[in-house]
Amino acid sequence: MAFFEHSYFYFLLLALSVFFPLLRSFENKLEYYKRWKPLFIAISCMMMLHVPIDIVFTKLKIWSFNNDYISGAYVLNLPVEEWLFFLIVPFCCVFIYESTNYFFQPKEAENINLKITLFFGVILIAASFVFYEKIYTSTYFSLSGITLVLIFLCKPDWWKKFQLMYLFALIPFFIVNGFLTGSFTEAPIVIYNDQENLGIRILNIPVEDILYCFNILVMVVAVYEYKLSKMLTIK
């Protein structure tokens, strides 16, 4: 479609993604805007880890960006749209997190849930060694595995709430990432080097992207909840 085929499409995709959560941030039930301070602190902490990884991966050509779909403005070798991605995606997903908390009020994770968490953590760590030659796969398998083991050990009270949010967030994730990986356009916005991943795709989305998204969001929610708890303690 001609609507998709222009140099500002990545930017437009992000703008459309954030439109509804931003609009509903001032809704009386959620009052999401009152939590923006801890949210942006959490996003900043996440970016300190994942933006450098993104910069290095781009330099190593583990992925690259299609100039036909980006504005051409770069900061530290990353398109400005990619920087906005790290801001907008967590903003939208924490909105989903707060919405699911409000409507479903999930309780703390049960013991069986935590044991399953540990099981998958160990599996992912082991798999990261098996696929050590594939940088994208091994990096995010290991990060995800370590995170899951830490969650088992720390037993955060937000873990079940995060899982519920993540299930809902996968719906817009597959839509947005579908566009980024060329599922709905003539060519992808983000071009992956399949020598550095498993080559398993859902639509055109590398399966590693699911764990990439998980790592970004779980770090944001962990810091976000920590900062919220500190705010409540002060009050």
N, C-alpha and C positions, 0 to 999 in steps of 0.2 A: 504494500500500500504506500502511496506517495506521502501520506501523512507521517510515516515512520522514517522516510528516507531523507534526512537532512542532518546538518552538523550540530544541531542543538537537541537532538533526540534524547541523549542521555540526561541532559539537564531537564528536559520536559518530563521524562519518565519519573525523575526524582520529585519534581514539583507536583505532579499528579499524585504521587505516593503520599506526600506529606499533607496534601490539601485537607482531607477529612479529619485526621487526628489534630491538626492545628486548629481547624474550625471548631472541633468539639472540645478543645482543651479548656474552654471557659464555661462549659456546661455545668450546671449547679450540682449535679449528683457526684461527678468525679472531681471537679475542680483541679484538673491536671496541671494547670498553670502554676498552682501553689507548690508543686513538686519539681519545678524546672531547675531550681538551684542544685539539689542533690543529683538530679538527672544529668545535668551538664558537667558536673564534677565527675560523675561515673563515666560519661562518654569520653571526657578528657583522659582519664586514667586508661581506658581501653585503647584509645588512639596512641598512647605512648608505647604500647606493645605492638599493636597490629599495623599501624601506619609504617613503621620501619620495616616490618616484614613485607608489606606491600611494595615498598620502594625497592628492597633487595630483590624480591621476586620479579619485579618489572625489569630491573637491571640484568638479571640472569635470564630473562626472556622465558620465565615459567608461564607468564602471561603477558599480553600486550594489549594495546587499545587501538581500535579502528578509527582512524582520523576522520572517516566519513560521518561519524556519529557523535563527535565531541567538538567543543568550541575551539580547541587549539590552545587554550590557556593552561599552563603547567606550573606547578609548585613542587620543587624537589623531585622532578622527574615524574610526577603524577598529574594527570589531568585534574583540573579544579573540580570536575564532577565527581571524581573518585574521593576527594576530600569531603565533598558534600554527602556522598554515600555513607561515610562513617558517622556522620552527624544525623542524617535523616532516617536511615534504617533503624538504629536504636531508638530514636525518638518515637517512631511509629510503633515499634514492637513493645516498648514500655507502656505506651498508650493501651495496646492490647492487653498487656500484663495487668494494668490497673482496672481495665474493663472486666476482664475475666475474674479478677479478685472481687469486684463489686457484685457481679451477677451470680457467680458460682460459689464464692467463699470457700475455696478448697482448704482442707485441713493439712496438718503436717504429714510428711511422707511416712508410710508404715515401714516396719522392719524389712518386709519382703521387698518393698520398693528399693530400699537402700542396698539390700544384698544384690538385686538385679543391677543396680547402678555400679556396684563394685565389680560384678562379673563383666559387664561391658567395658569398664575401665581397663581391666586386666587384658581383655581380648584386644582392645585397641592399642595398648602399649606393645603387646606381643606382635601385632600386625605391623606396627611401625618399624620394627626390626626386620620383619620379613620383606617389607617393601622399602628398605632403607635407601635404595638407589633412586627412588622416585621422590623428589624433594617435596612437592606439594602434598603427596599422600603421607609420607613419613612425618612431616612437620605437624600436620593437623590431626593425624591419628594419635601421635604422641601427646600433643597438647590436650586433646579431648580426653584421652585415657587418664592422664595425670589429673585433670580437672575432676573427672568422675570419681577417682580414688579419693581425692581431697574432700569431695562432697560426702562420700561415705564416712570418712573419718570425722568431719566437722558437723555433719548432720544439720545443715542450716534449715531453719523453719520455713524458708521460702522455696525449698526445692520442689515440692509438689505444685506449688503455684507457678513456678517457672515451667515445669513440664506441661501444664495445661496451656499456658501462654504459647509455648513453643509449638504445640500441635496446631493451634489456631494460626500462628504466624507462618507456618509452612504454606498456607494457602496463598497469601500475597507473595511469599518468597518464591514460589514456583512461577507465579505470573511475572514478577519483576525480573527474576533471574532468567526466565524464559526469553524475555526481550533482550537482556544483556548478552545471552549466549546464542542469539540468532534463531530462536524457535519460531518467531513471528515476523522476522525481518529477512531481507535478502542476504544479509551477512551479519555476523555477531558484532556487538560493541566490544566485548572482551574476548580476545582470542587466546585459547589455551594451548600450551605445548603438551601434547598428549604423551610425550616421552617422560614427563614428570608427574603424571597421574595414572590411575588405573585404566583409563579409557572407558569406564562404565558411566553411561549417561542416562539421565531421566529427562525426556525431551532432549534438549541439547546441553543440559546442565550436568557438569561432572559431579559424581556422587560426593566428592570431597567438599564441594560447596556447602553441602548440608552441615558438615562439621565445622566448616569455616564460619558459617552463620551462627552455629551453636556457640562456638568459642567467643565470638564477639558479644553475643547477647548475654551469656552466662556471666561474663566478667562485668558487664554493665549492670546487670541486676544485682550481683553480689555487692558491688560498691554502692549502688543506689540504696539497697536495703540497709546497708551499714550506716550510710549518711542519714537516712530517715530515722533509724533507731537513735542516733545521736541527737537529732533534732527533738525527738520525743522526750529523751532524757533531760535535755536542757529545759524543756517546758515544765 
